[in-house]
Amino acid sequence: MITIKPNASLTQLKLLIHQENLKTEKVEVLLSNLLALVNEQGDAFCIPFDDVTVTVETAIKLLQS
């Protein structure tokens, strides 16, 4: 989340927006990677549950920070 000070300069605002955009892009990559997983041997894929949990938690933390 962006916290803007009342006296923030244009440069500071641009930096904050850039940081937020980077977080959003990281989340997009994490979630896209999960969605793109394919098992050529069948209709399912196998990922350890802990890996999925860590990926989703990371995405959530990135969005909240």
BELZILIN-V613029 format. One record per residue. N is the residue number from 1. RES is the residue in one letter. PSI is psi in whole degrees, 0 to 359 (none if undefined). BURIAL is 1 if it has 16 or more other ideal C-beta (glycine too) atoms within 10 Angstrom, else 0. Layout:
n: (N:N)
res: (RES:RES)
psi: (PSI:PSI)
burial: (BURIAL:BURIAL)
This chain:
n: (1:2:3:4:5:6:7:8:9:10:11:12:13:14:15:16:17:18:19:20:21:22:23:24:25:26:27:28:29:30:31:32:33:34:35:36:37:38:39:40:41:42:43:44:45:46:47:48:49:50:51:52:53:54:55:56:57:58:59:60:61:62:63:64:65)
res: (M:I:T:I:K:P:N:A:S:L:T:Q:L:K:L:L:I:H:Q:E:N:L:K:T:E:K:V:E:V:L:L:S:N:L:L:A:L:V:N:E:Q:G:D:A:F:C:I:P:F:D:D:V:T:V:T:V:E:T:A:I:K:L:L:Q:S)
psi: (140:130:114:128:146:331:25:139:167:322:317:319:318:319:316:317:318:316:319:321:320:318:315:319:321:317:317:317:315:312:323:320:319:317:333:355:132:140:112:346:351:198:10:167:159:116:135:138:320:323:318:316:315:319:314:317:321:316:316:314:321:320:328:337:none)
burial: (0:0:0:0:0:0:0:0:0:0:0:0:0:0:0:0:0:0:0:0:0:0:1:0:0:0:1:0:0:1:0:0:0:0:0:0:0:0:0:0:0:0:0:0:0:0:0:0:0:0:0:0:0:0:0:0:0:0:1:0:0:1:0:0:0)
